[in-house]
């Protein structure tokens, strides 16, 4: 472990600032307008966690086993797939995670299905949903809110999901 | 992902976002957010560190039970093994400006191609 963070500095990275400067340097002229809301919705968990079915949503994608697609060619679609057995491989190269500092070879580092199965076995949660769900990262906030999010809601309801973990790469 | 969390929550399904881009998630505004101050890519714990992953999943589940109001952010206690990534990710400095411009041209060409397909 490195030394504790110096309290005189703000510790977390601003990706809004970084990405704006990065894409400006790449010659893009209109900075991305990130979603902004003053309020946020909230509903409490309606049943005990030990009885609740938990769903998990990822921004990774499924591609054919031997396929190394070009990042922009991966279909931007909502999908679902079985949690048992968990996927052995997912495609993440089209997402803008830090490909220098780390890797995504261990799916549990961003889609912790085994860890959730262990939580279910230990009685911490009632069950893991039989499927996990894929949400594309969209430039268009309108497509996310009007098409993708309603489809993910439909899938969660179909599987009786009581609460959801959403993990962005 | 934050917009999806808002949509599910509005429809009555409690959510927790697990992530490492704190400013983006908090600017959007989500019900519950578990933040780990890591380079982007491993928000559920360092690769192959089962103990850390269990702890982070446990904290995400705890948050479902403990949060009392929207915009509840909890930060996990974990630190990456160095801090170089804070500076190096999406770095822009004078030396690599031509290379960045070239990457941009390449990216726009790929985007245009994918739109035509």
Interface residues (C-beta under 8 A of the other chain):
Chain A: X1 X2 X5 X11 X12 X13 X14 X15 X16 X17 X18 X19 X21 X22 X23 X25 X26 X27 X28 X34 X35 X36 X37 X38 X39 X40 X41 X42 X43 X44 X45 X46 X49 X52 X54 X57 X59 X70 X71 X72 X73 X92 X96 X97 X98 X99 X100 X101 X102 X103 X104 X105 X106 X108 X109 X110 X111 X112 X115 X116 X118 X119 X124 X125 X135 X137 X141 X144 X145 X148 X149 X150 X152 X153 X156 X161 X162 X163 X164 X165 X166 X167 X168 X169
Chain B: X1 X2 X3 X4 X5 X6 X7 X8 X9 X10 X11 X12 X13 X14 X15 X16 X17 X18 X19 X21 X22 X23 X24 X25 X27 X28 X29 X30 X31 X35 X37 X38 X39 X40 X41 X42 X43 X44 X45 X46 X47 X48 X50 X53 X54 X56 X57 X58 X60 X61 X64 X65 X67 X69 X70 X71 X79 X80 X81 X82 X83 X84 X85 X86 X88 X89 X90 X91 X92 X97 X100 X101 X103 X104 X105 X107 X108 X110 X111 X113 X114 X117
